Amino acid sequence: MTSTVSTPSPDFGAIKQRQQATWASGDYATVGTTLQIVGEMLAEAVDIRADERVLDIAAGNGNVTLAAARRFAQVTSTDYVQALLDKGRQRAEAEGLKVRFEVADAEALPYVDASFDAALSTFGVMFAPDHATAASEMLRVVRPGGRIGMANWTPEGFIGQLFKLIGTHVAPPAGVRSPSLWGTEAHLKDLFGPRLRDLRIERKHFHFRYRSAEHFVQVFRDFYGPTHKAFAALDAAGQDALARDITTLLNELDTGRGRGLVVPSQYAEIVITVD
């Protein structure tokens, strides 16, 4: 007799609650604002036009929100962490940009079908635990012929390597696929295939620039939710080991030649036209 052992499905609701607490910890905006150039480049790649209806999903502190609003689009900026939306609102108000900010879950967007001309996300949707549901929601709210634009870290890039390294110290949630899969063509085709009219992927690099590897570790330990929580989950010896491993990785990838830390991190700039 052959027995079959079934693997229980992950509890996405519980995982999402923990993730929400993770991103609410620290102060992501401290790191997020350094990534502004990625939002500007994505808005150009998607060819955002004036008066288009644009949705920024998992917007964080609003990098691509601001980029689209600067192009006179009608922007709705969403995240499931109110504090991050508040940071985005402050930035928009400082520039006199008109943006609607709303709390929303990337896996259950509170908008009717075909509400937007474009849906955007910079290093946001990729962290949704249920990849298929998040992709389905993006497709649902974008009109036929509209665009989906994303900037997603790749598995082989620095941040992809950092996530793997952290996972050797603090185990990730069981059954949840790596967020960096969103930076691979095969996974994108799997998620968006049924309505994918056109897919353009360009590999780019964002350069993390800090005073030193130790400075990077301190900033990410204090302010970047996933790293902040990873350190908090370890005892003193574990924290020291994680800090050493991250420092080693940074020094291996550093191209700054002794004049400050410069670490290129590959990401995928993605533009999807939907049927």
C-alpha positions in Angstrom: 0.0 0.0 0.0 1.3 3.4 -0.9 0.6 6.3 1.5 0.4 9.9 0.3 1.5 12.7 2.6 -0.3 15.9 1.9 1.5 19.2 2.4 -0.8 21.7 4.1 -1.3 25.0 2.2 0.4 28.0 3.8 -1.8 30.2 5.9 -1.5 33.3 3.7 -3.7 35.4 6.1 -1.4 34.7 9.1 1.7 35.3 7.0 0.3 38.5 5.7 -0.3 39.8 9.2 3.3 39.1 10.1 4.5 40.8 6.9 2.4 43.8 7.6 4.0 44.1 11.1 7.4 43.6 9.5 6.9 46.5 7.0 5.4 48.7 9.8 8.5 48.2 11.9 11.6 50.3 11.5 11.1 53.2 9.1 11.1 51.9 5.5 10.9 55.5 4.1 14.5 56.1 5.3 15.6 53.4 2.8 12.8 53.9 0.3 13.5 57.5 -0.6 17.0 56.5 -1.8 15.2 54.4 -4.5 13.4 57.3 -6.1 15.3 57.1 -9.4 13.8 53.6 -9.9 10.2 55.1 -9.8 11.1 57.8 -12.3 12.7 55.3 -14.7 9.7 53.0 -14.4 7.2 55.8 -15.1 9.2 56.5 -18.3 9.3 52.9 -19.3 5.5 52.5 -18.9 5.1 55.8 -20.8 2.7 57.3 -18.3 0.6 60.1 -19.8 -1.2 63.1 -18.4 -4.7 62.3 -17.0 -4.2 58.5 -17.2 -5.7 56.6 -14.2 -2.7 55.1 -12.4 -2.7 52.8 -9.4 0.5 52.3 -7.3 0.2 49.0 -5.5 2.2 48.3 -2.3 3.4 51.9 -2.8 5.5 52.2 0.4 6.4 55.9 0.7 5.4 56.6 -2.8 8.3 56.6 -5.2 6.5 55.7 -8.4 3.4 57.5 -7.0 5.3 60.8 -7.1 6.8 59.9 -10.5 3.4 59.4 -12.1 1.9 62.4 -10.4 4.7 64.6 -11.7 3.6 63.5 -15.2 0.0 64.8 -14.4 -1.6 61.4 -14.1 -4.5 60.7 -11.8 -2.8 58.6 -9.2 -4.2 56.4 -6.5 -1.4 55.3 -4.1 -2.1 52.2 -2.0 -0.4 50.2 0.7 -1.5 48.1 3.7 0.7 50.1 6.1 -0.9 53.4 7.0 2.3 54.9 8.2 4.0 54.5 4.9 1.0 56.1 3.1 1.4 59.0 5.5 5.0 59.5 4.4 4.0 59.4 0.8 1.2 62.0 1.4 3.7 64.3 3.1 6.0 64.1 0.1 3.2 64.8 -2.4 1.9 67.7 -0.3 5.4 69.2 -0.2 5.5 69.2 -4.0 1.9 70.3 -4.5 1.0 67.0 -6.2 -2.6 65.8 -6.2 -2.7 62.1 -5.2 -5.4 59.9 -3.6 -3.9 57.8 -0.8 -5.9 54.7 0.3 -5.2 51.6 2.5 -5.5 48.5 0.3 -4.3 44.9 0.2 -2.4 44.0 -3.0 -4.2 40.6 -2.9 -7.7 42.2 -2.5 -7.8 45.5 -4.3 -11.0 47.5 -3.5 -11.6 48.6 -7.1 -13.9 47.5 -9.9 -12.6 45.7 -13.0 -10.7 47.8 -15.6 -10.6 50.8 -13.3 -7.1 51.9 -14.3 -5.0 52.6 -17.4 -1.8 51.4 -15.6 -0.9 49.6 -12.4 2.6 50.2 -11.1 4.8 48.8 -8.3 8.4 49.3 -7.3 9.7 46.6 -5.0 6.2 46.2 -3.5 3.8 43.6 -5.0 6.7 41.2 -5.2 6.4 40.7 -1.4 2.8 39.6 -1.4 2.8 36.0 -0.1 0.2 34.7 -2.6 1.9 35.5 -5.9 -1.0 34.2 -8.1 -3.7 36.2 -6.3 -1.6 39.4 -6.4 -1.0 39.1 -10.1 -4.6 38.3 -10.8 -5.7 41.4 -8.9 -3.3 43.6 -11.0 -4.7 42.1 -14.2 -8.3 42.6 -13.0 -8.1 46.3 -12.2 -6.2 47.3 -15.4 -8.3 47.9 -18.6 -7.7 45.8 -21.8 -4.8 47.4 -23.6 -3.5 48.9 -20.3 -0.1 48.4 -18.8 1.4 46.9 -15.7 4.8 48.2 -14.7 7.0 46.8 -12.0 10.5 47.0 -10.6 11.4 43.7 -8.9 14.7 42.5 -7.4 16.2 39.4 -9.2 17.4 36.3 -7.5 20.9 36.7 -8.6 21.2 40.4 -7.7 22.5 41.8 -4.4 19.1 42.0 -2.7 18.2 38.5 -3.9 21.4 37.3 -2.4 20.7 39.2 0.8 17.3 37.6 1.2 18.9 34.1 0.8 21.6 35.0 3.3 19.0 36.2 5.9 17.1 33.0 5.3 20.1 31.0 6.5 19.8 32.8 9.8 16.0 33.2 10.2 13.9 30.7 8.3 11.3 32.2 5.9 7.6 31.3 6.3 7.0 27.7 5.2 5.4 27.3 1.7 5.9 30.9 0.6 7.8 31.3 -2.6 10.7 33.7 -2.8 9.7 37.3 -3.7 12.7 37.5 -6.0 11.0 35.1 -8.4 9.0 38.2 -9.6 12.3 39.2 -11.2 12.4 36.2 -13.5 10.8 35.9 -16.9 9.5 32.4 -16.4 7.6 33.3 -13.2 6.1 36.4 -14.8 4.8 34.4 -17.8 3.4 31.9 -15.4 1.6 34.6 -13.4 0.4 36.8 -16.2 0.3 34.4 -19.2 -3.5 34.3 -19.9 -3.7 38.0 -20.6 -0.2 38.8 -21.5 -0.2 40.6 -24.8 3.4 41.9 -24.6 6.2 41.5 -22.0 9.3 43.7 -21.9 12.0 43.0 -19.3 15.1 45.0 -18.9 17.8 44.2 -16.4 19.0 47.3 -14.6 21.1 48.1 -11.5 20.3 50.3 -8.6 23.5 51.3 -6.7 23.2 51.3 -3.0 25.5 54.1 -1.8 26.5 54.2 1.9 29.6 55.3 3.9 30.7 51.7 4.5 29.4 48.2 4.8 29.0 48.8 8.5 26.9 51.9 7.8 24.7 49.9 5.4 24.2 47.2 8.0 23.2 49.7 10.7 20.7 51.6 8.5 19.1 48.4 7.3 19.1 46.9 10.8 17.4 50.0 12.2 15.0 50.9 9.4 14.4 48.2 6.7 11.5 46.0 8.0 12.7 42.5 6.9 16.3 43.1 8.2 15.0 44.9 11.3 12.8 41.9 12.2 15.5 39.3 11.3 17.9 40.9 13.8 15.2 41.2 16.4 14.5 37.4 16.1 18.1 36.5 17.0 20.0 36.4 20.2 23.2 38.5 20.6 25.5 35.9 19.0 23.1 35.4 16.1 22.9 39.1 15.5 26.7 39.3 15.4 26.8 36.4 12.9 24.2 37.9 10.7 25.9 41.3 10.7 29.2 39.7 9.8 27.7 37.7 6.9 26.0 40.8 5.5 29.2 42.8 5.8 31.1 40.1 4.0 28.6 40.1 1.2 28.7 43.9 0.9 32.5 44.0 0.8 32.6 41.3 -1.9 30.2 43.3 -4.2 31.5 46.8 -3.3 32.7 48.8 -6.4 33.4 52.0 -4.4 37.2 51.5 -4.4 37.6 52.9 -0.9 35.5 56.1 -1.5 32.3 55.0 0.2 30.4 51.8 -0.3 28.8 51.3 -3.8 27.0 48.1 -4.3 25.1 47.5 -7.6 21.9 45.5 -7.2 20.2 44.0 -10.2 16.5 44.4 -10.7 14.1 43.7 -13.5 12.2 46.7 -15.0 9.0 45.1 -16.3 6.4 46.4 -18.7 3.4 44.2 -19.4 0.6 45.2 -21.9 -2.5 43.2 -21.1 -5.3 41.9 -23.3 
